[in-house]
């Protein structure tokens, strides 16, 4: 992990801790949240004029898991 990335995550985790009222024993939860936020930021970039966010990585859409997609009853 680069020093700049680690510093950003550290500061963000601290800010999350403060936002949540400085609870004890939740440092790993705050750290994981900060890492997830940083990962999301790294997958996006602003356009040159700053009016648009361009997505570098877009996960594949998930298919709906409705029961009508997998017929279980036999006709007849």
N, C-alpha and C positions, 0 to 999 in steps of 0.2 A: 504494500500500500504506500502510495506516495505521501510525502510529508504534508503537502497541501490538502490532499484528500482526508488524511487522518485528522488534521487540524479542523477542517470543516465539520467532519462528523463529530468530533469532540465538542465543538462549540454548539452544534445543533442539539446533541444529546443533552448538554447542560441547559439549553434553552427549553427543551421539552420538559426536563425535570422541574425547572422553575415554573413553567406554565401549569404544570399539574400540582403545584403546591408543595414542591420539594419532598415528596414521599420517600421514606426509607426503603431500601431493598429492591428498587425497581430499575437499577442502573442498566442491567442487561437488556431490559425491555426498551428503555429509552435509546440505548446504543443501536439495537436492531432497527428501531423506527428511523433513526437518523441515517443508518446505512441504506435502508430502503428508499428514503427520500433522495439521498445522493445518487443512488442508482437510477432513479427515475429522472433526475436532472441530467445525468450523463447520457440518457437515451434521447434527449431532446436538445434542440438548439433554436435560437431565435433567428428569424430572417434578418437580412442586412438592415432593413429599415425598422426592425423591432416590432412590426405589426402582426407577425405571424410566428407561430411555433411550428417548427418542422420536426417530425418524428423520425428518428434514425432507426428505431426498432419498433415494430408493431407486432405484438403477438397474434398468432392465428386465431380467428374467431372460433369460439366453442359452439358446437352444435347443441341445440336445445335437447334436454333430456326428458321430453314429454312421452307419456305412455303410448301415444298413437304412433310413435316412430318404430316401436318394437312390438308388433302384434303378438299376443300371447294366446288368444282364443282362436280355435279353429271354426271355420264357417261350416254350417251344414248340419 
